[in-house]
């Protein structure tokens, strides 16, 4: 029977969120609940015909792809996978299948990330993680937080998620300013936001929240110079991608108290290494890349994954990203 691997199912829900019977009746399905390094993946994934990935949790560089001789299909979430070498996959005749973006389940689950971002913001400015720890250990309150009402939220990025954050901010009585490379005054004003220059955003915001796609333009966009512009009482929230922020500069700023704190859901290396300094800073609230991790969204993901694998088993693969490259 063909062998199918479901990767990085940290929460152990992949087989629960959709009916895998169309696949399991014709293939041997194995779930990996922990993250595999590249060398571990070479050993563990040698026998598999299909691997089902979840966002960027597992990288597939050429050095890995070329050592998986049985691999024939990779399912991905999104139109591309930044850490998948598509050229290497195509050269080896490996199909790469993307989800069905017309699936209404995706639209119904689209607010997971902005909701997490807002919750992380509140947890950060009220120091909830540390207070929770104190309570668990038998203690009582040890800190004071801030109210968001009357404060200024600075959004790096005003796309779908940024606009949703604007709606939340207005309910909380916050003024919203925004900047991105292509944002215009008119586009910002259309959603009740004031566009400012990048430096002004960092200088004026009480909370800076990042909602940009990681690209060569945005990698390292928030560096030491930007953090130095922030008020000592200001907070940074990142639920986008870790490399948008210079991680070393952020650790230095937090250690020195140059900013009040940070709420982080994303990191340069994921899972975050056990000895990483961010794990030990008292003015950081951490979550393990939970932005999109909801029953609703993962249900949509695995529904499309099952469909794609079943179609491949039928000999009629669907939604192949690299179809044209495979025909050359």
Order of alpha helices (4+ residues) and beta strands (2+ residues): beta-alpha-beta-alpha-beta-alpha-beta-alpha-beta-alpha-alpha-alpha-beta-alpha-beta-alpha-beta-alpha-beta-alpha-beta-alpha-beta-beta-alpha-alpha
